[in-house]
Amino acid sequence: MILVIAASTIFFAFTQLNRLASEARLYTAAQFIVQSKINTIQADTPFVPQNGQVPTELALGTTSSNNVPIYVDPATGNTVVSGSMTSTVAVSCSNSALAEYAFQATVQLSYLFHNKTYQVVESTIRGSDQ
């Protein structure tokens, strides 16, 4: 009886550890996806809004993407966990003299895993290339 209780306790502990490891892996993958989007926003050129040169990634407003793959099973190629990503670009300061030189971008990725919603949110400010 003691062996059965010990075995079930160990099984439960390993199951919990595996779940925590999966949560951490997915969160890390989601952070990588969001950071990749932020890097694209920072690197897209030319960004000279005072001359009307604004890349698509920095167009003012909000864009959304559904079914963003976060984890794809390497054996089958099927998406196991996907999420929704929203990018919002706005003028970063209220001073009208400076508003045309800097935009603020916020990227949010939300996904569901084991009936719990996770979110990764990052922001950046992009100044004019000139």
C-alpha positions, 0 to 999 in steps of 0.5 A: 500500500505504501508503494502504491501511495509513493508511486502515485505521488511521484507520478503526480509530481512528475505530471505537474513538473511536465506541465510547468515545463510546457507552460514555460516553453510556450511562454518563452516561444510567445516572447520570442514571437513578440520580440521578433515583431518588435525587431521588425518594427524597429528595423523596417526602413525608411521611417521618415514620417515627416516626409510621408515615408512610413513602412507598413509595420509602422502604419498608425492604428491596430492590426490583428492576426489570429491563429499565430502558431506558438507551438508546432508539433515537430513530428506531425507539423500540426499547430498544437497551440496558437494565439492572437496577436495585436499590434497597435501603433500610435503617435508617441507624444502629445507635443505636436511639434515632435509627434511626427518624429516618433511612434509607439508600438505595442505588440500583444500575443494572447493564447490559451493553454490548459484553459488558462489565458496567457499574454505577452505584451511588449512596447517600443518607441521608434524615432524617425530615421532622420 
